[in-house]
Amino acid sequence: MSVEDAIRLIAKTGYDAVEITVFAGTTGDKSGALISNESRKRVRDVLEETGLRLCALMADMKPEKEDSKHYSSLSHLTGLIQMAHDLCPEKPPLIQTILGGKKWDESKNLFRDRLADWNQILADQKGYLSIKPHRSHAMSDPTQAAWLLKQVGNPRRLRMVYDYSHYAFQTPERTIADTVDAALPITNYVAVKDAVEVDGKVRFALAGASDSWDQADVVKRLYEGGYRGDFCCEVSSQIWRGDPDYDPVAATEECFRNMEAAFERAGMERG
């Protein structure tokens, strides 16, 4: 599905905003879909046509140990910020990324040093970046993200993505309440998807598709804590890569139904 057709599907389904994934092999990257000025103009036009707001670009920027690779990542970040401005000049979307790595104690100082350089690019180019704790990576908890951001001065252009699916089923147990409390001061974006345990392993599921927890609890606690940003329905690659019968239209519609119901249970209105 082209970027333009995906945007039309998302708008038709009823969503308010869209995130475009731009790392290698995904729709926003394939065949240089957003490389040329012409392709970016087509996306701008379809966003205007549908009234859908572009809220984020999902990237895959991992801090690099080698200086030469780090300098390449700075150039890549500059390009992503330019893309954000080209696609939505009035209000450029934020860029979100995971950080990778395996062990926090072995990675945190590298993350800190590279994020300081990333933040300088953000300030110079007027971009926004959100880092996401990931259950399988070195930074897996909001408190770790808070430590990193404090180390680089808690800059307003560098914040965190909250996604409870990465905290569920951890040992010791991490509740929605304690993770939201830790994340609220530094969160400017929220991703929503479910997670389930299968044979002792955690697998991701469509937002609201399981009974592992109630997404309404996530919505309500974030809202009551003062969060007023977006909630992005994320379809994990575990789903679309792992299921030969995966139907993107059905998944788009199911996530919308489930999250609209979650907002209603939480007593909140979208918008």
DADASUL-V590942 format. One record per residue. SS is DSSP state (H for helix, E for strand, - for the rest). D_CENTER is the distance of its C-alpha to the mean C-alpha in Angstrom with 1 decimal. Layout:
BEGIN
ss & d_center
SS & D_CENTER
SS & D_CENTER
END
This chain:
BEGIN
ss & d_center
- & 20.4
- & 20.2
H & 17.4
H & 19.9
H & 20.8
H & 17.3
H & 16.9
H & 20.3
H & 19.6
H & 16.6
H & 18.8
H & 21.8
H & 20.2
- & 19.7
- & 16.1
- & 15.8
E & 12.9
E & 11.0
E & 8.0
E & 9.8
E & 9.1
- & 11.6
- & 12.3
- & 15.7
- & 17.0
- & 14.4
- & 15.4
- & 14.4
- & 16.3
H & 19.2
H & 22.6
H & 21.3
- & 20.0
- & 18.7
- & 21.1
- & 24.0
H & 24.7
H & 26.0
H & 22.8
H & 20.7
H & 23.4
H & 23.3
H & 19.6
H & 20.6
H & 23.5
H & 21.8
H & 19.3
H & 22.5
H & 24.3
H & 22.0
- & 21.1
- & 17.4
E & 15.2
E & 12.6
E & 9.8
E & 7.3
E & 7.8
E & 5.8
- & 8.5
- & 10.4
- & 12.3
- & 14.4
- & 17.1
- & 20.4
- & 23.8
- & 25.9
H & 26.4
H & 26.8
H & 23.4
H & 21.9
H & 23.6
H & 22.1
H & 18.6
H & 19.6
H & 20.9
H & 17.8
H & 15.7
H & 18.5
H & 18.2
H & 14.6
H & 15.5
H & 18.5
H & 16.6
H & 14.5
H & 18.0
H & 19.7
H & 17.5
- & 17.6
- & 20.3
- & 20.8
- & 17.3
- & 15.0
- & 11.3
E & 9.2
E & 7.9
E & 5.0
E & 6.6
- & 8.4
- & 12.1
- & 14.2
- & 17.8
- & 19.8
- & 21.6
H & 20.6
H & 24.1
H & 24.4
H & 21.1
H & 20.6
H & 23.1
H & 21.8
H & 18.3
H & 20.0
H & 22.1
H & 19.6
H & 17.2
H & 20.3
H & 20.9
H & 17.4
H & 17.9
H & 21.2
H & 19.7
H & 17.3
H & 20.4
H & 22.6
H & 20.5
- & 19.0
- & 15.3
- & 12.4
E & 10.0
E & 7.6
E & 8.1
E & 6.9
- & 10.2
- & 10.9
- & 14.1
- & 15.7
- & 15.2
- & 17.1
- & 14.7
- & 14.3
- & 15.0
H & 14.2
H & 17.8
H & 17.2
H & 14.3
H & 16.9
H & 19.6
H & 17.9
H & 17.2
H & 20.7
H & 22.1
- & 21.0
- & 22.2
- & 19.2
- & 18.5
- & 17.2
- & 15.1
E & 13.3
E & 11.4
E & 9.1
E & 6.0
E & 8.2
- & 8.2
H & 12.0
H & 12.2
H & 12.1
- & 15.0
- & 17.2
- & 20.3
- & 20.4
- & 23.9
- & 24.7
- & 23.0
- & 20.1
- & 20.2
H & 17.9
H & 20.3
H & 20.4
H & 16.7
H & 16.0
H & 19.1
H & 17.9
H & 14.4
H & 15.5
H & 17.2
H & 14.2
E & 11.2
E & 10.2
E & 7.0
E & 6.8
E & 5.5
E & 9.0
- & 10.9
E & 14.3
E & 16.0
E & 19.7
E & 22.3
E & 24.4
- & 27.3
- & 25.9
E & 22.6
E & 19.2
E & 17.7
E & 14.7
E & 15.6
- & 14.7
- & 13.7
- & 17.1
- & 19.0
- & 20.5
- & 22.5
- & 20.9
- & 19.9
- & 19.7
H & 16.5
H & 18.9
H & 19.3
H & 15.7
H & 15.9
H & 19.3
H & 18.9
H & 16.0
H & 18.0
H & 21.2
- & 19.8
- & 19.2
- & 15.5
- & 15.6
- & 12.1
- & 10.0
E & 9.2
E & 7.2
E & 9.1
- & 7.7
- & 10.8
- & 11.0
H & 13.3
H & 15.7
H & 16.5
H & 16.8
- & 18.4
- & 20.5
- & 22.1
- & 24.6
- & 24.9
- & 21.2
- & 21.4
H & 18.4
H & 20.3
H & 21.1
H & 17.6
H & 16.4
H & 19.3
H & 19.1
H & 15.6
H & 16.8
H & 20.1
H & 18.7
H & 16.3
H & 19.1
H & 21.5
H & 19.3
H & 19.3
H & 23.0
H & 23.7
- & 22.0
- & 24.3
- & 21.6
- & 21.5
- & 18.6
- & 18.6
END
